[in-house]
Amino acid sequence: MTDIPATHLRLLTTASEDRITLTLASEPVPQPGEGEVLVRMEAAPINPSDLGLLLGPADPATLRREGEATVADIPPQLSRAVGARLGQALPAGNEGAGTVVAAGAGAEALVGRTVAIAGGQMYAQYRVAKARECLPLPEGTPAEAGASSFVNPMTALAMLGTMRREEYEALVHTAAASNLGQMLVKLCAAEGVPLVNIVRSAEQAALLRGIGATHVVNSGDPDFRKQLTAAITETGAFLAFDAIGGGKLANQILQAMEAAAQARSPGFSVYGSTQMKQVYLYGALDTSPTEITRGAGMAWGVGGWLLTPYLQRAGAEEVGRMRTKVAENLTTIFASHYTSRITLAEALEPETVRAYARRATREKYLLLPNG
Ligand SMILES: NC(=O)c1ccc[n+]([C@@H]2O[C@H](COP(=O)([O-])OP(=O)(O)OC[C@H]3O[C@@H](n4cnc5c(N)ncnc54)[C@H](OP(=O)(O)O)[C@@H]3O)[C@@H](O)[C@H]2O)c1
């Protein structure tokens, strides 16, 4: 069994009104209590949702070293976005995986197992977790393969769960070449759910077709709206999950859905079609305002969507089934790809922060807290 050191490193992010400061703090290794385990963290992805906490509204162009810390300026007009976290040194990292190196009473069976965990504070060398919240990886699965087994896989499954609960039959997805988007393509193919993928380049379209996507539309094409309407007409995808959030895309989707609804069920009404059309904004890749011009009749909705409330509503049984499905398909449907692996110290280098803050296709960073 690995020797457990007295102290370990943890990445912290602190906001003041005009800057975000990233530091590595040396802290005592926490002790597991009853029903808890101590996990030596071996791999944790840097997802867009982690960047929301790590950098907040700070401008990556201003990243620089100041002594041991890395700082970035917050534009004055965005300083109210950090009002609730001012002065607090917050640990980051939503999910990760590692080896259980110690356990409190009742959790001994997990010692030596590689487990995936979620719930924050993963950018650290050690993390205490409740044993019942650990996802033991199949024997022989490396921590890296399980590092992203919560946020994106559970979101993809919850999107399908939302679709079924709200009685839709097909989906539209944006920024669809994302890590999550690629999982959704494979999941929908496996479950026979029609999926309309919206990307913004020909390379992204080719990537998705390469993994089996059948409906891919490029928002950069001159006839994008026409292609989108045709794909929605064919699939009946009147529910969209939009990771971009800002700008005109949500509106374009609603309008294409309305045109598709009218094509599928012709007949004039001054109120537009009776087909309900729903766009959920579940990401904020574009932080500009969402522009809605109301050209989609009267039966439409735009709302926010987050995984956590979905899981709370779904209840333990459905969440258990979702977790089992993730574990069974970790290296296929829910496999993640990383282009760079970095240590905790490297995660603070301004050039590296700027690179992972780009949130670019196929450029996901994996943090290896223990090197
Ligand atoms: N609400 C929730 O509960 C929840 C849960 C999980 C994930 N999410 C969201 O899911 C999204 C995908 O996460 P991920 O980890 O899969 O991301 P990722 O692998 O880092 O990929 C991000 C993708 O977004 C594209 N992109 C970035 N900025 C864009 C913009 N302004 N307009 C259009 N496309 C843009 C990138 O394309 P380029 O290469 O062209 O830049 C890339 O394909 C994120 O927005 C994340 O916050 C939300």
PDBQT file of the ligand as one rigid body, heavy atoms in Angstrom, charges set to zero:
ROOT
HETATM    1  N1  LIG A 401     -25.718  22.112 -17.747  1.00  0.00    +0.000 N 
HETATM    2  C1  LIG A 401     -25.047  21.033 -17.377  1.00  0.00    +0.000 C 
HETATM    3  O1  LIG A 401     -25.426  20.352 -16.415  1.00  0.00    +0.000 OA
HETATM    4  C2  LIG A 401     -23.820  20.625 -18.147  1.00  0.00    +0.000 A 
HETATM    5  C3  LIG A 401     -23.201  19.398 -17.842  1.00  0.00    +0.000 A 
HETATM    6  C4  LIG A 401     -22.096  19.017 -18.608  1.00  0.00    +0.000 A 
HETATM    7  C5  LIG A 401     -21.618  19.830 -19.626  1.00  0.00    +0.000 A 
HETATM    8  N2  LIG A 401     -22.230  21.038 -19.841  1.00  0.00    +0.000 N 
HETATM    9  C6  LIG A 401     -21.784  21.917 -20.942  1.00  0.00    +0.000 C 
HETATM   10  O2  LIG A 401     -21.574  21.111 -22.088  1.00  0.00    +0.000 OA
HETATM   11  C7  LIG A 401     -20.751  21.803 -22.984  1.00  0.00    +0.000 C 
HETATM   12  C8  LIG A 401     -19.758  20.840 -23.596  1.00  0.00    +0.000 C 
HETATM   13  O3  LIG A 401     -18.832  20.383 -22.602  1.00  0.00    +0.000 OA
HETATM   14  P1  LIG A 401     -17.570  19.513 -23.048  1.00  0.00    +0.000 P 
HETATM   15  O4  LIG A 401     -16.778  19.171 -21.866  1.00  0.00    +0.000 OA
HETATM   16  O5  LIG A 401     -18.058  18.408 -23.893  1.00  0.00    +0.000 OA
HETATM   17  O6  LIG A 401     -16.802  20.594 -23.955  1.00  0.00    +0.000 OA
HETATM   18  P2  LIG A 401     -15.448  20.486 -24.807  1.00  0.00    +0.000 P 
HETATM   19  O7  LIG A 401     -15.119  19.068 -25.117  1.00  0.00    +0.000 OA
HETATM   20  O8  LIG A 401     -14.441  21.336 -24.125  1.00  0.00    +0.000 OA
HETATM   21  O9  LIG A 401     -15.861  21.146 -26.194  1.00  0.00    +0.000 OA
HETATM   22  C9  LIG A 401     -16.310  22.451 -26.305  1.00  0.00    +0.000 C 
HETATM   23  C10 LIG A 401     -16.888  22.600 -27.715  1.00  0.00    +0.000 C 
HETATM   24  O10 LIG A 401     -17.570  23.833 -27.791  1.00  0.00    +0.000 OA
HETATM   25  C11 LIG A 401     -17.192  24.490 -28.993  1.00  0.00    +0.000 C 
HETATM   26  N3  LIG A 401     -17.274  25.916 -28.739  1.00  0.00    +0.000 N 
HETATM   27  C12 LIG A 401     -16.568  26.635 -27.834  1.00  0.00    +0.000 A 
HETATM   28  N4  LIG A 401     -16.970  27.924 -27.854  1.00  0.00    +0.000 NA
HETATM   29  C13 LIG A 401     -17.958  27.993 -28.785  1.00  0.00    +0.000 A 
HETATM   30  C14 LIG A 401     -18.775  29.049 -29.263  1.00  0.00    +0.000 A 
HETATM   31  N5  LIG A 401     -18.673  30.305 -28.775  1.00  0.00    +0.000 N 
HETATM   32  N6  LIG A 401     -19.676  28.784 -30.234  1.00  0.00    +0.000 NA
HETATM   33  C15 LIG A 401     -19.796  27.526 -30.733  1.00  0.00    +0.000 A 
HETATM   34  N7  LIG A 401     -19.043  26.471 -30.318  1.00  0.00    +0.000 NA
HETATM   35  C16 LIG A 401     -18.143  26.715 -29.342  1.00  0.00    +0.000 A 
HETATM   36  C17 LIG A 401     -15.799  24.006 -29.314  1.00  0.00    +0.000 C 
HETATM   37  O11 LIG A 401     -15.616  24.095 -30.705  1.00  0.00    +0.000 OA
HETATM   38  P3  LIG A 401     -14.387  24.912 -31.396  1.00  0.00    +0.000 P 
HETATM   39  O12 LIG A 401     -13.244  23.927 -31.468  1.00  0.00    +0.000 OA
HETATM   40  O13 LIG A 401     -14.943  25.297 -32.719  1.00  0.00    +0.000 OA
HETATM   41  O14 LIG A 401     -14.082  26.094 -30.508  1.00  0.00    +0.000 OA
HETATM   42  C18 LIG A 401     -15.867  22.550 -28.826  1.00  0.00    +0.000 C 
HETATM   43  O15 LIG A 401     -16.365  21.701 -29.839  1.00  0.00    +0.000 OA
HETATM   44  C19 LIG A 401     -20.137  22.955 -22.184  1.00  0.00    +0.000 C 
HETATM   45  O16 LIG A 401     -20.785  24.144 -22.527  1.00  0.00    +0.000 OA
HETATM   46  C20 LIG A 401     -20.444  22.574 -20.744  1.00  0.00    +0.000 C 
HETATM   47  O17 LIG A 401     -20.512  23.706 -19.888  1.00  0.00    +0.000 OA
HETATM   48  C21 LIG A 401     -23.305  21.438 -19.118  1.00  0.00    +0.000 A 
ENDROOT
TORSDOF 0
